[in-house]
Amino acid sequence: MMSELQLDWISVGQIDDLPEGRVKTVTARTVSICLSHFDGQWAAMDNHCPHQGGPLGEGSIETGSDGKCWIRCPWHGWDFDPLTGAPPGGHEDSGQKLYPVEVRGNEIFIGLEPEPDRARTTTDVVAETMVNWGVKRVFGMVGHSNLGLADSIRVRTVAGDIGYIGVRHEGAAAFAASAYGKLTGKPAACLTIAGPGATNLLTGLWDAKVDRAPVLALTGQVQTQVFGPGAFQDIDLKSAFHAVTRFSQPVLGTSDHAELTSLACKTALVKRDVAHLIFPDDIQTLPSDAPAGKPEGRTGGSVVIPSQTDLGKAIEMINSAKRPIIVVGHGAVDARSAIIEFAEKLGAPVLTTFKAKGLLSDAHPNAAGVLGRSGTPIASWFMNEADLLIALGTSFSNHTGIEKSLPIIQVDYERMQLGKFHAVTLPIWGEISAFCDAVLPTILKPKGAADQLGDLKERWRIWREEKESRLLEDRGSGIHSAAIFKVLSKLCPDDAIIAVDVGNNTYSFGRYFETKDQRVLMSGYLGSIGFGFPAAMGAWAATQDFEEFAGRKVISISGDGGFGQYPMDFTTAVKYGMDITHILLNNSELGKISKEQRAGEWPVWETNLHNPSFAAFARLCGGHGVKVTETGELENSIEKALGQKGPSLVEIITDADLV
């Protein structure tokens, strides 16, 4: 027996926490203990009833038929002596394990033997491999079928190798990881249990897949011996995740755990896609002395140089155009500086897709704003006047509305994107920056070319006058969206990260908000409602994990419908002290759907919403919340919310028709 001098004495509370004649569950390190206070004495015993593991600390001290007092298990009524842990007889006569107890002043201490060295497991190999591949963040929920994996992640978290954020809904974890990948180009992981926890990830994973964001999904699974017969929460996860993942594999006892994890991380990074690992419960704690996987020697260079033939044709087309324009998509996110230099030399307006909003500041002389349904009349005007389109990293979605009948040079690093929906005049496979750098020395503005930058300045003047005139519209039903985004354009920090949802609020953001050097995140091709706030959580995590994003303000924008999808994760933001300001446009309906019903000559039906006070909700959660009902209140309310150091929410009552 180890002497009491060698014990670790752990405080479990104050004597006033437990009245005479009562029991309670306490935890010392990771040991669950039933603490009892009886007959003026204190005792600590194993909390698990030997019958079916019932928690004795949730039971009570009761008088039995023999006139003695017993701790009665709350599950099935088994009895134990409150001071010795001995049963009355007939079952487990050895009694419960006891732990030494000391009362020091008003504080109660329980003595435990020093914690043994933790045995290395298969999921330790997995977690260490993730760290080696640069995974810095996990979003998720800890549960009964991922406890071994969760403990391995805990160990890496304690070591400072990785950060963990526990969410309230797995869907929020997937959206956060997707936004993190879109912003950083690096995969975050999302952790869930088997069954419903895993399937709750699917919407956010599809968002990542269609927008080409790297994500690593880690799902628990039932024990291997109950695969198939229909055990509790047993579903075929490999089949369920087949369509949304580029890589999906179960991690078994005989697997090469480091190699599977390396392949998952490599797939997410190189393919910019979703990778998935499935962890049966019984596999997670198997001992392992295998080394962790590393990325060295597993990936090559990523720059694709366009062919000289294609470059020669492009230069010829560019130098003969009188009104060339550049259309930039989100695929050009890493080539911003090269595009600006290219546009400035050519004297060409730069239009962006909605997904690429913010890649060029609207204050730049070449900026023509967003093209398409969420865009400005400036961009549409230049599209109509152009005689050559230079499309860089854009996929020609219907939402953008690029005119396909014009001569088009399309450049993309992904060959499948070239001429994806229709033939283009000159498809060029290569990195956007490599293309711009290659043609820059030999492009020129031909004689007789239009002064497009002069036209651009005039078009901005006309549009800004139009926006000001719209501020006069007031139907007495709420604030005009133009007023909201005029104020936000003024107050938003130049380098903020802005996560937007879907709906009328997003169309208005695209149309009215004037960017500086902000980064904008959105659910692009999936267009999923509810993306905005969880995406802001992912962006905030990136500000903690990467120096290039450190200190940048995170703002999210949604309607009442979007915020209502994952509202309880506002408490997640409070728990972790996330510096997020949420701008909520509340029109008490799914306004975009109402408009679509009217446009299609359908009756407006079931788009109205019954809402609480979102501002009051934010305050109840522990954050800052304010409601704005008058245009004159906007600037002060938004400025104050932006100044908060934790999560804040500005609820703005808006007119659904003034967008």
N, C-alpha and C positions, 0 to 999 in steps of 0.2 A: 504494500500500500504506500502510495506517495504521501508524504507528510503534508500537513496543512500549510507549512511554510512555503511549499513549492506550488501551491495552488494560485491560479489567477482569480482575484476577487473582483467581481463585476457588480456594479450597482444596478439594481432592478426597480428602484423607486423609494418612496418615503413611507414611513409607518402609517401615516394618515391616509394613504391610498387604499388600505385594506382594513376594514373594521374587524373587531373580534367576531369569530364565528363565521367567517367568510373565506372563500377561495377565489383565486384569479389566475389567469395565464400570464406569465412573464417570459421574456426571452433574454437569455444571457448568451452573448455572441450569436450563434445560430441554434442554440439548444432551447427547445420549448419546455417550460417548467410549470408545474402546478404549485403555486405558493399558497400556503394555508396559514391562517391566524386563528388558533384555537386554544382555549384554556390558558391564555396568557403566553402562549409559546408560538414560535414560528417554525415552519417546516417547508422544505422544498423537495419535490419528487418529480420523477418522469411524468410528463403531462399526458402521455398516450396510454389509454386503457388497453390492457392486453387482449381484450375481446376483439374489438375491431378498430382500435386506435382512436376512440372517442376522446375529446379534450376534457380532461378532468377539471381543468381550471375554469371551464364554463359550467361546471356543475354546482352543487351546493352541499353544505353540511347539514345532514338530516338525522333525526333520531330513528333508529331501526326498531324492529319488533322486540329485539333483545334489550332495549332501553339504552343502548350505546349510541354514540354519535359517529356517523360515517360520512366520508365524501362520496356522494352518489354521482356516477357517470351520467351525463345528460342524454347519452344515446340509448343505452339499454339498461341502466339502473344498477350496474355492478358497483359494489361498495368497497371502500378502502379506509383504513384508519387515518385520520387527518394529520397525525404526527409521525407515524411509522410507515405508512403506505401499505400495511399488511391487510389482506382481505379477511373477511370473516371465516373463510374456509370453503373448500369445494372447487376452487379454481385458482390457478397461478399462486400457490401458497407461498412462493418465495417473496411475493410483494413487489411494490414499485421500487425502483432505484431511487435512493435519497442523495441529496447534495447538501454539503455544509452551508449553514446560514449564519451570518453575523449581523447584529444590529449595532451600528455605530452612530450614536446620536439619534437623529431621526431618519437615517438612511439605512436601507437594507442591502446587504451584499450576499451574493451566492458564490461559493468557491468551485471553480472548474479546473480540471487538469489542463496544463498547457496544451494549446491546439497543436496536433501533430502536423507535420509537413503535408501539404496538399498533394495527393497523387495526381500526376499528369494524365489527362484523358484525351480521347479522340477529338473532342470539341475544343480542347486547348490547342491542339494542332491546327484546327480550323481557324480559331480566333487569331492565333499568332500569324498564320498565313495571310489572313485578311489584312492585318496590320502591315505586314511586309509589302503587300501590294498597294498600300496607300489608302486603305479604307479608314476614314477618320470618324465616321458617325454612324450610329445605329438608332433608328426610330422603331418603337414597337411596344408590345405588351407581353409581360412575363406571365406564363401560365403553366398548367400542370403537365403539358406534353413538351415543354421546351426548357425545363428547369436546369438540366445539365448544361445545355448550350448557353442558357442565360448566365449560369455561374461562370462559365469560361469568359463570357463577355464582361462580366463583373470584374474578374481578375484583371483583364486588360484595361478596364476603366479605372480601377484603383491604381494601376501602374502608370496612368496618364497617357496610355497609347491610343485610346479611343474615347469618344464621348457618346453617352447614351441619353435618349429622351424618351420617357415613358408617356405614351399618348392615351387618349380615352377611347379612340376608335381606330381600328387597323387601317381603315380607308384613309384616314388622315396621315398615318405613317407612310403609306405608299405615295400619296400626293406630295408630302414633304420630301421624300427621297427623290421623287421625279424632279421637283423644282431644284433641289440641291444639285442633281446631275446636269440639268439644263444650264444652271448658273456657272458651275465649276468645271464641267466636263469630267468630273470624277464620280465614281459610284458611292452612294451611301447604301446602307443595308436597312431592310425592314424585317423585324422579328415578330413571328406570331406562333400561336399554338396550332394544332391540327384542326381539321374540319372548318367550322365557321370563321375562326380567326384567320385561317389561310385564305378562304374564299373572299373575305372582306377586302383583301388586297387588290383584287383583280381590276377594279376600275382605275385605280391609280397606276397600276402597272401598265395597263393599256395606254394611259396617257403618256407614260414614259416611252413605250414602244413606238407609238406613231409619231412622236416628236423626237425620236432618236436620242433619248437621254439614258445614260448608263445607270442601272439599278441592280442591286443584289437582294433577292428575296430569300429569307431563311425561315422555313416553316417547320414546326414540330410535327410529329406524326405518332400514331398509336404504336404500341410495341409490335415488333415483327411477328411474334407468335399469334397475334390476332388480326393480321392483315386478311382482308377478304370476307370473313363470315358476317360482317356487319356489326363490329364492335362500336362502342360509344365513340362518336366523332371520327369514325373511320371512313374516309372517302378516298378515291383514287386521285391523289394530288398530282401525280405526273400527268395523267390525262387532263385533269382540270386546268393545269397550267400550260398544256402543250402549245396552244395557239399563241399565247402571249409571251412566251419565252423563246430566246434563241438557244438557251442551254438549260436543261432541267434534269437533275439526277438525284436518286436517293443515296444517302450516305449510309452504307452498311458496315457491319463489323469487319468484313474482309476487304473493304474498299481501301484505296490509297487516298487517305483523307487529305493530305497536303496537295496531291495532284488534282483531285476533284475541285478543291477550293481554288487552286491556281487557275484551272480552266474556267471556272465560273467568273473569277475576277477579270481574267484576260478577255473573255467573251464580252463582258459588260463594257470594258474599256475600248477594245479594238472595234467591236461591232456597234458600239453605242446603242446597246439593247439591254433587255432584261435577262438576267441569269438567276437560276433558282436551285437551291439545295434543300432536300427533304431529310429531316433527322428523326428517325424512329426513337421513341423514348428510351428504350433499353440500350441503344447504341451510344448515347451521348456521354455516358460515364465509364465506358470501357477504358481500361488503362492503355496508355500508348507512350512509347519512347521514340516515336518517329520524329524526324526533324520537320520543322515548318517549311512550307514552300516559299520561294522567292521569285521575283520577276526578272532578275538578271538573266540575260540570254534568252528571254522568252518573247520579246517583241523587237521589231526593227524600227527604222525611221518611218515617219508618216507623211512626208511631203511628196506629193505627186506633181511632177513638172509637166505642163502641157507640151505636146509635140511641136516641133518647129514649123511643120506644115500648117497646123491649125493656127499657130500664132501669126504666121505670115498672112493667112486669109483674114484673120481678125483685124490686123493692122490696116489692111487694104480697105476693109469695110468701114472701119472707124474713121479713117482719114478722108473718106469720100462723103461722109454724112454731114448734112447741114444742121440737123436738129437731133443729135443723139441724146438719149437719156439712159440713165443707169437705174436698174431696179434691183434693190438689195433685199435678200431674204435672210432668214435666221441662220441658214447654212454658212453665211459669211461672217458670223459673229466674231471669229478670231482674226479677221482680216480688215478691221476697221481702219487702221491708220493707212494701209496700202490703198484702200478704196478712196479715202479722202484725197490722198496725193494724186491718184489717177483722175478723179473727178475735177480737181482744181486745175490740172493741166489741160484737160479737155474742155473745161468751161461748161460741163454738163450738169443738169439738175439730177439729184439723187432722190428717187422715190423708194420707199420701203414698203414691204408687206406689213400687215399688222403685227405678225410675230416678230418682225425685225424693228418695230418702233423703238426709237431711242438709240439705234446703232449710229445714227448721225444726228447731232444736236439740231433742233429746229432753228436755232440761232445761227447756224452755219450758212454762209452765202449760197451754198449749193443745195441746201435742204429743201425738198418739195413736199415733205410730209408723207402720210400714209396713203397708199392707193387701195381702193376697193370699198366694200360696204362699210367698213369702220374708218374710212379715210376722209380726206379733205377734197374740196373742189380744185385745189391747187394741183394736186397730183393727177387728177382726172384730166385737167386741161392740158398738161404736158404730155400725157399719154396720147391724147387726140392729135396733138401737133407734131409728134415725133416722126422721124423717118428711119430711126434705128433704135432697137432696144438692146441694151447690154444687160443681161439677166445674170446676177451673181448670187449663187446659193439660194435660189428660189424654186419652188416646186410647181408654180402655176396653178394654184388652187382656184376653184370657182369663186371663193370669197374675195380673192385679190382682183381678179378680172383683168389680167394682162392681155392686151390685144394680140391674138395669135396670128393675124394676117400680116403684121408688119415684119420686116426683116429682123431676125433675132439672133444674137450671139448669146448662147447659154453656157455658163461655166459652172461646173460642180465637181466636187471631189468624189461623189457617189455616182457611178456610171448609170445606175438604174434611174436616176433622176433626170438624165439627159433625154429630152424629147419624150418624157414619161406619158403625157396625155395627148400630144400631137407632135408632128415633126417641126423642128426648128431649122433655120437657115444654116447655122453653124454650131453644132454641139461640141464643146471642148471639155475633155476630161482633165481635171487638175485642181490643185489647191487655188483658192481665190487669190491669196496674196502672191503666190508664185506667178499667176497670170498677170496681175497688175504690175508686178515688178518687171516682168519680161517685156511687156508692151510699152511701158512708160517712156523709155528713151526715144522711141520712134513714132509715137502718136503726135498729132498736131491738129490744131483747129484750122480747118481749111478756109481759104479766102471766100468771102461772101457768106460765111456761116452766121446764123442768127445770134443776136445778143441774148442768149437764153437767161443769163443771170439778171439782166435788166428786166426781162419779162417776169422772172421769178420774184424779184423784189416787188413788182407791181401787183402780182397775184396774191402775195402775202398781205399787202395793204388792203386789197379788196376783201379778202377773207376775214381779216381782223375787224374791219368795219362791219361786216355781216355778223360776226360773233357779238360785237357790241350791241347791234340792233336787236339781237335775240334776247339780250338781257332785259329788254323792256317788256317782253311777253310775261304776263302774270294772269293766271286764271283763278287765283285764290285757292289753289288745290295743292300747293307745295312749291318748293324752290326749283328753279330751272337748272338743269345739269350744266349748262354753259357757265353759270355763275359759280358752281362748285369747282369746276376744273380751271376757271380763271384764277380763283384764289389759290388752289392747290399748285398751279403752275408758278405762282409767285412765291409761295412759302416752301415748297418741296426742296430739300437740299439738292444741290447740283449732282451729287454722286449717289443719290438714294437708289435702293433696289425696290422696285414696285411690282408686286404680284397682283394680277387682276383676275377677276372671276369671269363669268359669261353673263350675257343679258344686256339690257338697255344701258346699264351702268358702264359696260365695257365698250359698247359702240360710242357712247358719249366721251369716254376717256380717249379713244382713238381719234375722235374728231376734234375735241376741244383742248386737250392737255398738250402743252408745248414742252417738249423735252429739252434737257440740257445734256448732261453726261450720265443720266440715269440708265440703269438696266431694267428692262421690263420682262416679266415672266408671265406666261399664260398657258392655258390648256389649248394648244393650237388646233391640231387636226381632230382631237377627240371632242374638244369644246365641252368639257364636263363642268356642270354646275357644282359648286362647292370647292373648287380648286383654290380659290384666292387665299383664305386664311391659312390652311395647312401649308400652302406653298410659301407663305411668309415665314412660317416656322422653319421650313427647310432653308430658306434664305438666311434667316437669323443664325442658324447653326453654321452655315458657311462663313458668316462673319466672325465666328469664333474659331474656325478651323484653318482659315487661309489668310495670310497676311495681306494679300491684295484686296480683300473685302473687309478687313478689320476696320471698325469704327463707322461703317456706312449705315445710315438709317434705313430701316426696312418699313415699307408701307404696303398695306394691302387694301384692295378696293373690291367691294361686292355690292350686290343688292340684298334685300332682305331674304329672298329665296335662296341665294347662294350661302349666306352666312348661316342660315337655318339648317344646312346640311350637317355641319360639324361644330355646333356652337359650344359644346362642352370642352372642346380643346382650347377654348379661351382660358380655362383653368390650367391647362398645360403650360400656356404662355406665362401665366402668373407664377406657377410653381417654379419654373426655371428662370424667371426674371427676364423674359424675352423683350427686347426693346423693339416693339412692333406697334405701329399706329394703324388702326383699321378704320377706313372711311366707308361707312355703310349708307347706301342710298336706299331709303325705305319708302316705297310707294304702295306697300300693302298688297302687292300682286306680282305675278310673274309677267311683268310688263311686256317683254319681248314676245311672249306667246300670245298675249292679248292682241298685239299688233299683227301677228301672223294670222290669227283667226279673222281679224277684220279684213286683212289684205286678201285672204282666200274666200271672202264672203261667207265665213262661218259665223255663227253666233259666238260671242265671247262667253266661255263657259269654264267654270272651275279653275280660274286663274287667280281669283282673289285669295288673300292670305290673312289669317288671324295671328297677329304678332303680339308678343309682350313688349315692354319697353326695353329695347336692346341696351340703351345707356344704363338703365337701372340694373339689368342683368350683368353688365360688365363690372359695375361697382360691387354687386353681390359676390362676384367671383374673386374680388380683391384687386381689380384693375381700376383704371380711370375711365369713366363714361360720362358723356355729355350729349344731350339732345338739342338739335338745332331746327327751329321752325321758321326763322326769318333770315332772309339773305344777309341782312346787316350783321347777323351773329356769326357768320361763317369764318371770317378771318381770325377773330379772337379765339374762337373755339378750336379751330384747326391748329393755330399757332401754339396754343396751350397744350393740346394733345401731343404735338410733335416734340414738345419740350419734356415730356414725361420720360423717365428712365426705365419704366416697365411697360407692360402692355396697356394700350389705351384704345378707346373706341369712340368715334364721333358718329352718332346716328343723325342723319339728315333727312327730314321729311321732304320728299320730292314729288313733283307732278309727273305721273307716268307718261304723259303725252308731250312733255317739254324735254326732249332728249336730243 
